[in-house]
Structures are given as C-alpha cells and as structure tokens.
Amino acid sequence: MNLRENIVNQFNALSPELQRAAEFSLQNSNQLVVQSMRGFAAEAGVKPATLLRLAQRLGFEGWNELKDAFIDDLGLRSDTYGSKAEKLIAKGPQSELYQEVFAAHQTNLAFTQNENQAAMEQAVTLLDAADNVYICGFRASFPIAWSLFYVYRLFNRQVSLIDGLASNIEVFTRELSAKDCVLLTSFAPYSRESLDVLHAAKQAGAQIITITDSPVSPLAQAADCTLLFSTDSPSFFPSVVSGMGIAECLMAMLVARHGRDAVNKIENAERYLIDSGAYVVPGKSWK
C-alpha cells in the first residue's frame, strides 16, 4: 500500500483537524516536499503540532519521515529510470527477470480486476450518455488513450482523441460542454497536459472519467468515476499492462451495452478496412 492509499484508508478515522491537514497535504504534496513543517502548517491553516500528530498517526516517527514518504511517492528520489536500469544489470540471470516481469503483470492485473468492477459499469453508463467523448493520455499513458480511441471509433463517431499534436489541446477543450465526457489517463509523475485538460473539463462541467494509479491522484480527486490500475514493475519503467487491460474491458462492455447497433457499425468499419486494403487478408492480393 502506498502513502496516498494509506491516508485515504485512515481518513475517516482521523479527527476533523487531522482530516483537514491530511486533505491539504494530499492536494499540495508538491509544496509539502519543499517547505518546512512550520511553513506548510501556515499554508494549511493548522498548527505545526497537528502535522506532527498526523505523521505519527500514519505510522511515521515524525514530520521528516512523512515528507520523505511523499518524496518517494512523487518519484523525486535519485532512484531515477537510469538508476533503476542500472539495477537491472545487477539482477543476475535474465531468466529470473523474465519470471519477475510476468509475475508483476499478473499481480497488477489481479489488483486491477478486484478494484474496478463497480466503477467500470459506472464508466460505461457515463460514456454511453455523453453527446461527445474526448480521450486523452500523454507520454507513457498515450498507448492506453490511443487504444481506447482506435477501438471506440469503430462503433462511435462522436469520439475524439486529444493528442497534443502541434499543441492543439485547446482545439478540443474549447468545445467541451456539460453534455460531454472526458476520459483521461495518467500515472505518477502526472503529465501537465493531462491536468490542463482536466481543468478545462471541470470548468465546462463535463463528466470526467479517469484511468489512473491512485484514488488520491490529481485526476482521481476531480473525477466523477475513477478506474485504478497498478504500475508496479521490476523493470526500470512503470508498467501500463493493467491500464491496457482496463481499456480492453471498457470497450468490450460498451459493445455489449450497445448491442446489435454496435455490431453493425463494427462490421461496416471492418469491411471498409478490408476492401480499402488497410487490412491485409491472407489469400487476398495486397498490391
């Protein structure tokens, strides 16, 4: 369990004063890791002793230990992608690494399956009710967003991908309305562009679905529906395998919801892809 999950799990058992300190800490973690306890307490509107009690209630000896945990949670340690890659070299036989990587995939998928059944059904309902759906995910999250967009467009023309090409985000965000749904995916460290889209969606009153790595991530805090996936990996880079699993499950459930109408649209799209030569069919000339 990471730090943010620990705080969420204990939140209801905290006193109102500690809840206020915990909520402010979660929402301002970037500020927390660079300020003194006294300075951060002044910003939060609580006494420094309150922050100390919060740290101890969460199982830390004091404020500095809690700050260190936030630094680790934000990925700000010197344990960079490069240093993690160095550790791979020292792991020993590659056969062991092979087993570790796929074991991590299985664990991540099991976690994702257990966490999301109710939220998945809610996400399907929100997407189905939207006039337009906008999907976005940048950098390492882009494969999840692209998979959602590519498959969704096979049976729904009112789906757009906010890809950031030529800094075009505002081309999409200026169109957002309260009848639309925005589906964002990002994991720590969270992409600035995703947070920009999130802010625009909130301002427009659009429904927001997030696929993210923590129930207290900046995306989850603002979402109407959150789908969670684990990024744990023995490799040097976070894993997106279970995020892709969410995307595939979400699309399958949407088709099941749409029924025969979705099937007809998928058949038409597939026929076009074959007839146009975009798909190469065995036994059929591709020249």
C-alpha positions as CSV (number, residue, x, y, z in Angstrom):
1,M,0.0,0.0,0.0
2,N,1.5,3.4,-1.0
3,L,1.3,6.5,1.1
4,R,-1.7,8.1,-0.5
5,E,-3.7,4.9,-0.2
6,N,-2.7,4.7,3.5
7,I,-4.0,8.2,4.1
8,V,-7.3,7.5,2.2
9,N,-7.8,4.3,4.2
10,Q,-7.3,6.1,7.5
11,F,-9.0,9.3,6.6
12,N,-12.5,8.7,8.1
13,A,-10.9,7.7,11.5
14,L,-9.0,11.0,11.8
15,S,-10.2,13.9,13.8
16,P,-11.6,16.9,11.8
17,E,-8.3,18.8,12.4
18,L,-6.2,15.9,11.2
19,Q,-8.5,15.4,8.2
20,R,-8.0,19.0,7.2
21,A,-4.2,18.6,7.4
22,A,-4.4,15.3,5.5
23,E,-6.5,16.6,2.7
24,F,-4.3,19.7,2.3
25,S,-1.2,17.5,2.3
26,L,-2.7,15.3,-0.5
27,Q,-3.7,18.3,-2.6
28,N,-0.5,20.2,-2.1
29,S,2.1,17.4,-2.0
30,N,4.5,19.3,-4.4
31,Q,4.5,22.1,-1.9
32,L,4.9,19.8,1.1
33,V,8.1,18.3,-0.1
34,V,9.9,21.7,-0.4
35,Q,8.6,23.5,2.7
36,S,9.4,23.3,6.4
37,M,6.8,21.9,8.7
38,R,6.1,25.4,10.1
39,G,5.8,27.0,6.7
40,F,3.5,24.2,5.4
41,A,1.4,24.4,8.6
42,A,0.8,28.1,8.0
43,E,-0.3,27.4,4.4
44,A,-2.6,24.6,5.6
45,G,-4.1,26.8,8.4
46,V,-3.2,24.3,11.1
47,K,-0.6,24.2,13.9
48,P,2.8,22.5,13.3
49,A,1.9,20.1,16.1
50,T,-1.1,19.0,14.0
51,L,1.2,17.9,11.2
52,L,3.4,16.1,13.7
53,R,0.4,14.2,15.1
54,L,-0.8,13.4,11.5
55,A,2.6,11.9,10.7
56,Q,2.6,9.8,13.9
57,R,-1.0,8.7,13.3
58,L,0.1,7.5,9.9
59,G,2.8,5.4,11.4
60,F,5.8,7.7,11.0
61,E,8.2,8.8,13.7
62,G,7.8,12.5,12.7
63,W,7.3,15.1,10.0
64,N,10.6,14.5,8.2
65,E,9.8,10.8,7.8
66,L,6.4,11.7,6.3
67,K,8.0,14.2,4.0
68,D,10.4,11.5,2.8
69,A,7.5,9.2,2.1
70,F,5.8,11.9,0.0
71,I,9.1,12.5,-1.9
72,D,9.2,8.7,-2.7
73,D,5.5,8.8,-3.7
74,L,6.1,11.6,-6.1
75,G,9.1,9.8,-7.6
76,L,11.5,12.6,-6.7
77,R,14.3,10.4,-5.3
78,S,17.6,9.8,-7.0
79,D,16.2,6.4,-7.9
80,T,15.6,7.5,-11.5
81,Y,14.8,5.5,-14.6
82,G,18.5,5.4,-15.2
83,S,19.4,4.1,-11.8
84,K,16.7,1.5,-11.9
85,A,18.1,0.4,-15.3
86,E,21.5,0.0,-13.6
87,K,19.9,-2.2,-11.0
88,L,18.6,-4.5,-13.8
89,I,22.2,-5.2,-14.8
90,A,22.9,-6.4,-11.3
91,K,19.9,-8.6,-11.1
92,G,21.7,-11.8,-12.3
93,P,20.3,-14.3,-14.7
94,Q,17.9,-12.9,-17.2
95,S,15.6,-15.9,-16.8
96,E,14.8,-14.7,-13.3
97,L,14.0,-11.2,-14.6
98,Y,11.7,-12.8,-17.2
99,Q,9.8,-14.5,-14.5
100,E,9.6,-11.4,-12.3
101,V,8.3,-9.2,-15.1
102,F,5.4,-11.5,-15.9
103,A,4.7,-12.2,-12.3
104,A,4.3,-8.4,-11.8
105,H,1.9,-8.3,-14.8
106,Q,-0.2,-11.0,-13.2
107,T,-0.3,-9.2,-9.8
108,N,-1.1,-5.9,-11.4
109,L,-4.0,-7.4,-13.4
110,A,-5.4,-9.2,-10.3
111,F,-5.3,-5.9,-8.4
112,T,-7.0,-4.1,-11.3
113,Q,-9.7,-6.7,-11.7
114,N,-10.5,-6.6,-8.0
115,E,-10.7,-2.8,-7.8
116,N,-12.8,-1.8,-10.8
117,Q,-16.0,-3.8,-11.4
118,A,-18.5,-1.3,-10.0
119,A,-16.5,1.7,-11.4
120,M,-16.4,0.0,-14.8
121,E,-20.1,-0.2,-15.0
122,Q,-20.4,3.4,-14.0
123,A,-17.9,4.4,-16.6
124,V,-19.9,2.6,-19.3
125,T,-23.0,4.5,-18.3
126,L,-21.3,7.9,-18.3
127,L,-19.7,7.3,-21.7
128,D,-23.0,6.0,-23.1
129,A,-24.9,9.1,-22.0
130,A,-22.4,11.6,-23.4
131,D,-23.0,13.6,-26.6
132,N,-19.3,13.6,-27.3
133,V,-16.4,11.7,-25.7
134,Y,-12.9,13.1,-25.6
135,I,-10.0,10.8,-24.7
136,C,-6.5,11.9,-23.7
137,G,-3.3,10.4,-22.3
138,F,0.2,11.8,-22.9
139,R,3.7,10.4,-22.9
140,A,3.7,6.9,-21.3
141,S,-0.1,7.0,-20.9
142,F,-0.6,7.6,-24.7
143,P,-0.8,3.8,-25.6
144,I,-3.8,3.4,-23.3
145,A,-5.5,6.5,-24.7
146,W,-4.8,5.5,-28.3
147,S,-6.1,2.0,-27.8
148,L,-9.4,3.4,-26.3
149,F,-9.8,5.9,-29.2
150,Y,-9.0,3.4,-32.0
151,V,-11.4,0.7,-30.8
152,Y,-14.1,3.1,-29.7
153,R,-14.2,4.8,-33.1
154,L,-15.1,1.5,-34.7
155,F,-18.6,1.9,-33.3
156,N,-19.0,5.5,-32.2
157,R,-18.2,8.5,-34.4
158,Q,-18.6,11.0,-31.6
159,V,-15.2,10.1,-30.1
160,S,-12.1,12.4,-30.3
161,L,-8.5,11.9,-29.3
162,I,-6.8,14.9,-27.6
163,D,-3.3,14.1,-28.7
164,G,-1.5,17.4,-28.2
165,L,-0.2,17.4,-31.8
166,A,1.1,20.9,-32.6
167,S,-0.1,22.0,-29.2
168,N,-3.7,21.5,-30.3
169,I,-5.2,20.8,-26.9
170,E,-7.4,24.0,-26.9
171,V,-8.9,22.9,-30.3
172,F,-10.8,20.2,-28.3
173,T,-11.1,21.9,-24.9
174,R,-12.8,24.9,-26.3
175,E,-15.7,22.7,-27.5
176,L,-16.3,21.0,-24.1
177,S,-19.8,21.2,-22.6
178,A,-21.7,19.7,-19.7
179,K,-23.2,17.1,-22.1
180,D,-19.7,15.7,-22.9
181,C,-17.5,13.2,-21.2
182,V,-13.7,13.4,-20.9
183,L,-11.7,10.2,-20.3
184,L,-8.2,10.9,-19.1
185,T,-5.4,8.5,-18.3
186,S,-2.2,9.4,-16.4
187,F,0.0,8.0,-13.7
188,A,2.8,9.4,-11.4
189,P,4.5,11.6,-12.3
190,Y,1.4,13.1,-13.8
191,S,1.6,14.9,-17.1
192,R,1.0,18.7,-17.1
193,E,-1.1,18.4,-20.3
194,S,-3.5,15.9,-18.6
195,L,-4.0,18.3,-15.7
196,D,-4.7,21.2,-18.2
197,V,-7.4,19.1,-19.9
198,L,-8.8,18.1,-16.5
199,H,-9.1,21.8,-15.5
200,A,-10.8,22.6,-18.8
201,A,-13.3,19.7,-18.3
202,K,-14.1,20.8,-14.8
203,Q,-14.7,24.4,-16.0
204,A,-17.0,23.1,-18.7
205,G,-19.0,20.9,-16.3
206,A,-18.2,17.8,-18.4
207,Q,-18.3,14.3,-16.9
208,I,-14.8,13.1,-16.1
209,I,-13.6,9.5,-16.1
210,T,-10.0,8.8,-15.1
211,I,-7.8,5.8,-15.5
212,T,-5.0,6.4,-13.0
213,D,-2.8,4.8,-10.5
214,S,-4.1,6.1,-7.1
215,P,-7.5,7.0,-5.6
216,V,-6.0,10.3,-4.5
217,S,-4.1,11.2,-7.7
218,P,-4.9,14.7,-9.0
219,L,-7.0,13.1,-11.7
220,A,-9.0,10.9,-9.3
221,Q,-9.6,13.8,-6.9
222,A,-11.6,15.6,-9.7
223,A,-13.2,12.6,-11.4
224,D,-16.8,11.5,-11.4
225,C,-15.6,8.0,-12.0
226,T,-12.1,6.5,-11.4
227,L,-10.7,3.3,-12.8
228,L,-7.5,2.2,-11.0
229,F,-4.5,0.3,-12.3
230,S,-1.2,-0.7,-10.8
231,T,2.1,0.3,-12.4
232,D,4.4,-1.8,-10.3
233,S,7.3,-3.4,-12.3
234,P,10.7,-4.9,-11.7
235,S,11.8,-3.1,-14.8
236,F,13.1,0.5,-14.9
237,F,9.8,2.0,-16.1
238,P,6.2,1.8,-14.7
239,S,4.0,-0.9,-16.3
240,V,0.9,0.0,-18.3
241,V,-0.2,-3.6,-18.9
242,S,-3.1,-3.4,-16.4
243,G,-4.1,0.0,-17.8
244,M,-4.4,-1.6,-21.2
245,G,-6.5,-4.3,-19.6
246,I,-8.9,-1.6,-18.3
247,A,-9.1,-0.2,-21.9
248,E,-9.9,-3.5,-23.4
249,C,-12.5,-4.4,-20.8
250,L,-14.2,-1.0,-21.1
251,M,-14.5,-1.3,-24.8
252,A,-15.9,-4.8,-24.6
253,M,-18.5,-3.7,-22.0
254,L,-19.5,-0.8,-24.2
255,V,-20.1,-3.0,-27.2
256,A,-22.2,-5.4,-25.0
257,R,-24.2,-2.3,-23.9
258,H,-24.8,-1.0,-27.4
259,G,-25.8,-4.4,-28.7
260,R,-26.7,-5.0,-32.4
261,D,-26.2,-1.4,-33.4
262,A,-22.6,-1.6,-32.3
263,V,-22.1,-4.9,-34.1
264,N,-23.4,-3.4,-37.4
265,K,-21.0,-0.4,-37.1
266,I,-18.1,-2.6,-36.3
267,E,-18.9,-4.9,-39.3
268,N,-19.1,-1.8,-41.6
269,A,-15.8,-0.5,-40.3
270,E,-14.1,-3.9,-40.7
271,R,-15.5,-4.3,-44.2
272,Y,-14.1,-0.9,-45.2
273,L,-10.7,-1.7,-43.8
274,I,-10.5,-4.9,-45.7
275,D,-11.9,-3.5,-49.0
276,S,-9.6,-0.5,-48.9
277,G,-6.6,-2.7,-48.4
278,A,-5.8,-1.2,-44.9
279,Y,-6.1,-4.8,-43.6
280,V,-4.1,-7.4,-45.5
281,V,-6.2,-10.6,-45.6
282,P,-4.5,-14.0,-46.2
283,G,-5.1,-15.2,-49.7
284,K,-6.1,-11.8,-51.0
285,S,-3.7,-9.7,-53.1
286,W,-2.4,-6.6,-51.3
287,K,-0.9,-4.8,-54.3
